[in-house]
Amino acid sequence: MLETLGPRICIMGPSNSGKSTLAIAIARARGLRAIHLDQLQHLPDTDWTPRPHSEFAALHAAAIREDRWVIDGNYSRLLPPRLARATGLILLDIPTPLSLFRYLRRSWFERDRAGGLKGGRDSVKWDMVHHIAIVTPRNRASYARIFAETALPKVILASPAALNDFYRAHDLTR
């Protein structure tokens, strides 16, 4: 199944659903470049300070021009050109309480996490708690619509168990 997704794979889903970890595992297994949109959107060595949109858009455009990649992140305003270049799509859809738990765990206990900012350290931000608890559940309908409408080869992983099964089925390591 993983091979059918081709050499340019988009991974979408809620914040803290495991997109970056999965991107790294797939990149390692398939010889692809892992691209974390959070790292393109935010300045390194900061507490998640965003880049100017034009700079982020230019970095995004350069990344998707490459021949082989797995990109994790949503950033829907730049999704159309990304999906136009993609050869496959994975949608993670873990429950909101688990996303919130993972956010708190990474903010308090994890350093050097997959997809984190170079030189940055996560901290609990009420804006992010609000995003995970209030905004993300509303975004699920948009993610589901995008997933349903794309003609790309695609996989939905709608639970932690499904995600674990995907890792095992494709001999991926975290």
C-alpha positions in Angstrom: 0.0 0.0 0.0 2.8 2.5 0.9 4.4 2.0 -2.6 1.1 3.0 -4.3 1.4 6.5 -2.7 4.4 7.2 -5.0 7.4 9.5 -4.4 5.6 12.6 -3.3 3.4 12.1 -0.3 1.3 14.6 1.7 0.4 13.8 5.3 -2.4 15.9 6.8 -4.3 15.7 10.0 -4.9 17.4 13.4 -2.1 19.1 15.3 -0.1 16.5 17.4 -1.5 13.5 15.6 1.9 12.0 14.6 2.3 13.5 11.1 6.0 14.5 11.6 7.0 11.1 13.1 5.2 9.3 10.3 6.9 11.5 7.7 10.3 10.7 9.1 9.5 6.9 9.2 8.3 6.9 5.6 11.2 9.1 4.4 13.7 6.7 6.0 11.9 3.6 4.5 11.4 5.0 1.0 14.5 7.2 0.5 12.4 10.4 0.4 13.1 13.8 1.9 11.0 14.6 5.0 9.7 18.1 4.9 8.0 19.6 7.9 5.8 22.5 7.0 6.0 23.8 10.6 9.7 24.3 10.1 9.2 26.2 6.8 6.4 28.4 8.4 8.3 29.3 11.6 11.7 30.8 12.2 14.3 28.5 13.8 15.7 29.3 17.3 12.3 30.9 18.3 9.2 30.0 20.3 7.2 29.4 17.0 7.6 32.9 15.5 6.1 32.7 12.0 8.0 33.8 8.9 6.4 36.4 6.6 3.9 34.6 4.4 5.8 35.4 1.2 8.9 33.8 2.6 7.0 30.7 3.7 5.2 30.5 0.3 8.6 30.6 -1.5 10.1 27.9 0.8 7.0 25.8 0.2 7.1 26.3 -3.6 10.8 25.2 -3.7 10.1 22.1 -1.5 7.3 20.8 -3.7 9.3 21.3 -6.9 11.6 18.5 -5.7 11.1 15.0 -7.2 10.9 12.9 -4.0 9.4 14.0 -0.7 7.0 13.3 2.1 5.5 16.5 3.6 3.7 16.8 6.8 1.3 19.6 7.7 -1.8 21.3 6.6 -1.5 25.0 5.9 -4.5 24.9 3.7 -3.8 28.2 1.8 -0.9 26.4 0.2 -2.6 23.0 -0.2 -3.7 23.2 -3.9 -0.2 23.4 -5.4 1.0 20.8 -2.9 -1.7 18.3 -3.9 -1.2 19.1 -7.6 2.4 17.9 -7.2 1.7 15.0 -4.8 1.4 11.4 -5.8 -0.3 10.2 -2.6 -2.1 11.4 0.5 -2.3 10.2 4.1 -4.9 11.6 6.5 -4.4 11.0 10.2 -7.6 11.5 12.2 -6.9 10.8 15.9 -9.3 12.0 18.6 -9.0 15.5 19.9 -8.3 14.5 23.5 -5.3 12.5 22.4 -4.0 15.4 20.3 -4.3 17.7 23.4 -2.5 15.1 25.6 0.3 14.8 23.0 0.7 18.6 22.8 1.0 18.9 26.6 3.4 15.9 26.8 5.7 17.3 24.1 5.6 20.8 25.6 6.5 19.7 29.1 8.7 16.6 28.5 10.1 16.2 25.0 13.1 17.8 23.5 14.3 17.4 19.9 10.9 16.1 18.8 10.2 15.1 15.2 9.2 18.2 13.2 10.3 20.6 16.0 12.1 23.9 15.4 15.9 23.9 15.3 17.0 25.5 18.6 13.4 26.0 19.7 11.6 24.6 22.8 7.9 24.0 22.9 5.9 25.6 25.7 2.2 25.4 26.5 0.4 28.2 24.7 -3.3 28.9 25.3 -3.7 29.8 21.6 -2.5 26.3 20.7 -4.8 24.6 23.3 -7.7 26.6 21.9 -6.6 25.5 18.3 -6.5 21.8 19.3 -9.7 21.8 21.4 -11.9 24.2 19.4 -10.6 24.9 15.9 -9.3 21.5 14.9 -12.6 19.6 15.5 -14.2 22.0 13.0 -11.3 21.5 10.5 -12.0 17.7 10.5 -14.9 18.3 8.0 -12.6 20.1 5.7 -9.9 17.4 5.9 -12.6 14.8 5.2 -13.8 16.7 2.2 -10.3 17.2 0.8 -9.6 13.5 1.3 -12.9 12.4 -0.4 -12.4 14.7 -3.3 -8.8 13.9 -4.2 -8.2 11.4 -6.9 -4.7 10.6 -5.6 -3.9 7.2 -4.1 -4.8 7.7 -0.4 -4.9 6.2 3.0 -6.9 7.3 6.1 -5.7 6.3 9.5 -8.6 7.0 11.8 -7.4 5.8 15.1 -4.1 5.3 17.0 -4.6 1.5 16.4 -4.9 2.1 12.6 -1.7 4.2 12.7 0.1 1.5 14.7 -1.1 -1.1 12.2 0.2 1.0 9.3 3.7 1.2 11.0 3.7 -2.6 11.4 2.3 -3.4 7.9 5.1 -1.4 6.3 7.9 -2.2 8.7 8.3 1.5 9.7 10.1 2.5 12.8 9.4 5.6 14.9 
